[in-house]
């Protein structure tokens, strides 16, 4: 379909007066054949073929939208498949937490992350982390409703903070440290109960696609932690 559109565009350019040079259309066609599926041709037409030019521009925009949506769905499916692979096996809750937070941070380009699990004392305790350094003004345990971890657990919904305070957590590297621009806390819900909370920090805004991925992933993560907890309790009973 795209090849046909390019042929039509070139035919029009050869027979009508169009402001966009032929060289740009040829360049765009070559880029497409080399794997660049984002079509950048836009026809600027004369009055005689204005209607045709508009129709072709709309067709090109639909193709670009379709390509972007297909790439988004492929990215979501690939991430969910890889996440499930990471969680496969009879892992204890510590091993599972570390695998999950490592994958999420890497796949979502988050520079820092942590997982807090609900314990028998009705608190949420830090159990796994990615590039996390404990600070004096931060706790590794939160009660229900305490901090954004406890608040996300209390409300059973995600909390996104865009203006992170200067004295909050820092992202450290060998060259220095800087605070993240965005912090996201996501509760892990299993059958209406909060099993834990995942916290991610990034220098960049969390896109709608990233949030959609996390929304889809949280259920399978919560199920995995519930399974790990069940195995642990069974082992205690057997012992």
Secondary structure, DSSP 8 states (H G I E B T S, - for coil): -HHHHHHHHHHHHHHS--SS-HHHHHHHHHHHHTT--S--------GGGHHHHHHHHHHHHHHHHHHHHHHHHHHHHHHHHHHHHHH-SS--HHHHHHHHHHHHHHHTT-SEEEEEEE-TTSEEEEEEEES----TT--SEEETTSHHHHHHHHHTS-EEESS--TTS-EEEETTEEEE-SEEEEEEEEETTEEEEEEEEEESS---HHHHHHHHHHHHHHHHHHHHHHHHHHHHHHH-
